[in-house]
Structures are given as C-alpha cells and as structure tokens.
Amino acid sequence: EEESQSTVMQHLKTKREARLMEKTLAEKDEAFREKMKVIADQWRTLHTKRAQLKDHVEKSGRIIQENEEVRILALKIDRKEREENMQKESELLKAKMKLEALRKEHWKLCKKVQKYSVFKNYLEDVVKISQFEDIPEVASRYKLLVRTHKDLLQSQQGHKELTEQDKMLLEQYRAEKEAEMLQYKRELVQLKLRFDQAQRDILLWETRWAGIQNRTSKKTRQLWTIKLAIHNLFQ
C-alpha cells in the first residue's frame, strides 16, 4: 500500500511536471516562432543591405576602379556578412536542438502520465468512498503519516541509544565499584595480616615483659638479702 501511495504521489508530481512542461513547451514554441520571424526579417534586411552595398561597391568600383580602400571595405563587409550569417545559423541550430529536447521531454512526461493514470483513478475511487474531499487531501494525509512514522522511528532510535548509553554507564560504574571492592578486600587482608602479626608481637613482648619482671623481682630480693647481710655483718 505504501509503494502504491508513493507511486500515486509520483504520478501526481509527474502530471504536474507534464502540465508545466506543456506550458513551457508552448511558450518556447511561441518564442521560437517569434525568433524565427525576427531572424527572417533580419535575413531580408541583411540581403537588402547586401544588395545595396554590392550596388554601392559596384558603382564605386566603376567610378574609382583602382581605389584599394574600396576593395578592402568590400572585403570587410563581406566577411562581416559571413560572420553574421554563421552566427544566425548557429543560433537557429541551437534553437532547433532545444525545441527537439523539449519535445522529447514532453513525450516522456506524457508516457509517465499514461502509465500512472490507473493510480489517479484509484485515488478518485478512494475519495468517493472515504471522508476525504479530494486527492490533494489524501496526499497531504499520506505525507503527514509518513512524517509521523519517521519521527516515531527517530524517537525510538534515540531512546534505544539512550538506553544503551545508560547501560554502558552502569556497566562502567559497576566495574569501577567492583575494582574498589577488590582493592578494599586486598587492603583488609593486609590489615588482618598486620593485626595478626601485632597480636603475635604483643604476646611475645608480654612474655618478655613478664620475664623481665621476674628477673627484676629476683634481683630485688637478692639485693635486699645482700643489704641485710651487710647490715648484719656491720652490726
């Protein structure tokens, strides 16, 4: 159905182009006729001037046959006439080629109009059995639906891109937090090892401190015994 509607739109566009081309072709044909008329008048004027100039040259030649300037002037006039004739012929050829191209384009557009006429009939039937008033209203509604569908697709694509972006950010955040947790676990293991070593060191130093206290008590008792013995001896 979408392809059919698109083909119908193409048919309408082609028909409008064909009408414009027909109008342009008619205008070009009229302009070409006017230009041909002007060229024909110029040709007649040119031939008249040429005959007058030749007559003047002949008269001048008969009057002063050996005047070199008259001969040079005649050559210049003849060369100028040839150049003008070539220019007019070139313009005429270009105009004919352009007219032929316009006719070919018009023929192609006519074929397209004939090809898509079935879709025009289909649209006319649609208008008859629907709430639409004419074919342009159907075309306008179709363009609106196409534009809405395009906007919906763009919106879905944007939502999908945002979802994928959020997913990537979540994965990145999760990876960062997992790396932090792994680092914390490693630090916790290191702290636990240091705590265990500190516990062992405390036990070792407590044992040493108890030994020192025992030795100090023995030394103190020995010292008091010696002091007492000295005191007794002194007495």
C-alpha positions in Angstrom: 0.0 0.0 0.0 2.9 2.4 0.9 4.5 1.7 -2.5 1.2 2.3 -4.3 0.7 5.6 -2.5 4.3 6.6 -3.3 3.6 5.7 -6.9 0.5 7.8 -6.9 2.4 10.7 -5.4 5.0 10.2 -8.2 2.1 10.1 -10.7 0.7 13.4 -9.5 4.1 15.0 -9.4 4.8 13.8 -12.9 1.4 15.0 -14.2 2.1 18.5 -12.7 5.5 18.4 -14.3 3.9 17.4 -17.6 1.5 20.3 -17.5 4.3 22.7 -16.7 6.4 21.2 -19.5 3.4 21.6 -21.9 3.1 25.2 -20.9 6.8 25.8 -21.1 6.9 24.0 -24.5 4.1 26.1 -25.8 5.9 29.3 -24.6 9.2 28.1 -26.1 7.4 27.2 -29.3 5.8 30.7 -29.5 9.2 32.3 -28.6 10.8 30.2 -31.3 8.3 31.3 -33.9 8.8 34.9 -32.9 12.5 34.5 -33.0 12.3 32.8 -36.4 10.1 35.7 -37.6 12.7 38.1 -36.4 15.5 36.1 -38.0 13.6 36.0 -41.3 13.1 39.8 -41.1 16.8 40.2 -40.3 17.7 37.9 -43.3 15.6 40.0 -45.6 17.0 43.2 -44.2 20.5 41.7 -44.5 20.0 40.7 -48.1 18.6 44.1 -48.9 21.6 45.8 -47.3 23.9 43.4 -49.0 22.4 44.1 -52.4 22.6 47.9 -51.7 26.2 47.5 -50.5 27.1 45.5 -53.6 25.4 48.0 -55.8 27.3 50.8 -54.0 30.6 48.9 -54.3 29.9 48.3 -58.0 29.2 51.9 -58.5 32.2 53.0 -56.5 34.3 50.4 -58.4 33.1 51.8 -61.7 33.9 55.3 -60.5 37.3 54.5 -59.0 38.3 51.0 -60.0 41.8 51.3 -58.7 40.9 52.5 -55.2 42.3 49.9 -52.8 40.3 51.2 -49.9 37.1 50.4 -51.6 38.2 46.9 -52.2 39.3 46.5 -48.6 36.0 47.9 -47.4 34.1 45.4 -49.6 36.1 42.5 -48.2 35.4 43.6 -44.6 31.7 44.0 -45.4 31.6 40.5 -47.0 33.5 39.0 -44.1 31.2 40.7 -41.6 28.2 39.4 -43.5 29.6 35.8 -43.4 30.2 36.0 -39.7 26.7 37.3 -39.1 25.2 34.6 -41.3 27.2 31.9 -39.4 26.1 33.4 -36.0 22.4 33.4 -37.1 22.7 29.8 -38.4 24.3 28.7 -35.1 21.5 30.4 -33.1 18.9 28.7 -35.3 20.6 25.3 -34.9 20.7 25.7 -31.1 17.0 26.8 -31.0 16.1 23.7 -33.1 18.0 21.4 -30.8 16.4 22.9 -27.7 13.0 22.6 -29.2 13.7 19.0 -30.0 14.8 18.3 -26.5 11.7 19.9 -25.1 9.5 17.8 -27.3 11.3 14.6 -26.2 10.9 15.6 -22.6 7.2 16.3 -23.2 6.8 12.9 -24.8 8.4 11.2 -21.8 6.1 13.0 -19.4 3.1 12.1 -21.4 4.1 8.4 -21.2 4.5 8.7 -17.4 1.1 10.3 -17.2 -0.4 7.4 -19.1 1.5 4.9 -17.0 0.3 6.4 -13.7 -3.3 7.2 -14.8 -4.5 4.0 -13.2 -3.4 5.3 -9.8 -5.2 8.5 -10.3 -8.4 6.5 -11.0 -7.7 4.5 -7.8 -7.3 7.7 -5.8 -10.5 9.1 -7.2 -12.3 5.9 -6.1 -10.7 6.3 -2.6 -12.0 9.8 -2.3 -15.5 8.7 -3.3 -15.7 6.1 -0.5 -13.8 8.0 2.2 -14.2 11.2 4.2 -11.6 13.0 2.1 -12.8 15.7 -0.2 -10.1 15.5 -2.9 -6.9 13.8 -3.9 -4.6 16.6 -2.6 -6.2 16.0 0.9 -5.3 12.3 0.6 -1.8 13.1 -0.4 -1.5 15.6 2.5 -2.7 12.9 4.9 -0.2 10.4 3.5 2.7 12.9 3.9 1.6 13.5 7.5 1.5 9.8 8.3 5.0 9.3 6.7 6.4 12.2 8.6 4.9 10.9 11.9 6.2 7.5 11.2 9.7 8.9 10.6 9.5 10.9 13.8 8.5 7.8 15.7 11.4 5.8 14.3 13.8 8.6 15.2 12.3 8.8 18.7 12.7 5.0 19.2 16.2 5.2 17.9 17.1 8.0 20.3 15.5 6.0 23.2 17.5 3.0 22.2 20.7 5.0 22.1 20.0 6.5 25.5 19.2 3.0 26.9 22.5 1.6 25.5 24.4 4.6 26.9 22.8 4.2 30.3 23.7 0.5 30.2 27.3 1.3 29.3 27.5 3.8 32.2 26.0 1.3 34.6 28.5 -1.3 33.5 31.3 1.2 33.9 30.1 2.2 37.3 29.8 -1.4 38.4 33.2 -2.3 37.1 34.7 0.7 39.0 32.9 -0.3 42.2 34.0 -3.9 41.8 37.6 -2.7 41.4 37.2 -0.6 44.5 35.8 -3.5 46.5 38.6 -5.8 45.3 41.1 -3.1 46.4 39.3 -2.8 49.8 39.4 -6.6 50.2 43.1 -6.6 49.5 43.7 -3.8 52.0 41.5 -5.7 54.5 43.6 -8.8 54.1 46.8 -6.8 54.5 45.3 -5.1 57.7 44.3 -8.5 59.0 47.7 -9.9 58.5 49.2 -6.9 60.2 46.7 -7.3 63.1 47.6 -10.9 63.5 51.3 -10.0 63.4 50.6 -7.3 66.0 48.8 -9.8 68.2 51.8 -12.2 68.0 54.2 -9.3 68.7 52.1 -8.3 71.8 52.1 -11.8 73.1 55.9 -12.0 72.5 56.5 -8.7 74.3 54.2 -9.6 77.1 56.1 -12.8 77.6 59.4 -10.8 77.5 58.0 -8.2 80.0 56.9 -11.0 82.4 60.4 -12.5 82.2 61.9 -9.0 82.8 59.6 -8.5 85.8 60.5 -12.0 87.2 64.2 -11.2 86.8 63.8 -7.8 88.4 62.0 -9.4 91.4 64.8 -11.9 91.8 67.4 -9.2 91.6 65.5 -7.1 94.1 65.2 -9.9 96.5 68.9 -10.7 96.1 69.7 -7.0 96.7 67.7 -6.9 99.9 69.3 -10.1 101.1 72.8 -8.6 100.4 71.8 -5.4 102.1 70.5 -7.3 105.1 73.6 -9.5 105.2 75.9 -6.4 105.1 73.8 -4.7 107.8 74.1 -7.8 110.0 77.8 -8.0 109.4 78.2 -4.3 110.2 76.3 -4.9 113.5 
